């Protein structure tokens, strides 16, 4: 039996809520970016950097990247515990995906905030 210690949330209900909330944030970000590209005739470097110069856009992007991290973390844990029965392989798969998700989040942090 797999315990809930490896999940992002504290319980199945908490994971359920985090998955739905993170999905909503990702959909809102996707819709915003699609609207931006559809409403902007020429996306030049100046337009793009002007968009991301706004603090609200940096925060919204980091919120979206955090949603991807949470959604991916819980998702890979749930899928791997359901379908990968070998503990060593499951741990390796979770490690690879977790490191990848954290790398994407940190890259977004460094690119957006110039840390």
Phi, psi and omega in degrees: 000136181265132178271166182275010183294333183271355182279165179286323181267186182263340182205175178298321179294320179294317176299319180301313181294317179297320178297316181292318180295317180293325177295321178296316179298317180294322178294316179298318179294318179297316178296320178298313181294322177297317177297322178297312181292325179287329183267350180253112185295314179237113178268096178263174178299320181296318179294314182296313180291329175295321177298313184276359174283339179286135181297323181295327179288323176296316180294316179298320179293318178293326175296318178294318178294324176294323177295320177297318179299310181296313182298315180292320181297309180293318181299314181292326177295315182294315181293315183292324178288334178280322191246343180251107186274334179286120186298319181295316178295318179298317179296320179296314180298316179296322179296313181299312180293320180296316178297318178298316179295318179293322178297319178296317180296314179295322177299315177300318179299311183292322181290316183289317189257352178062037181286000000 
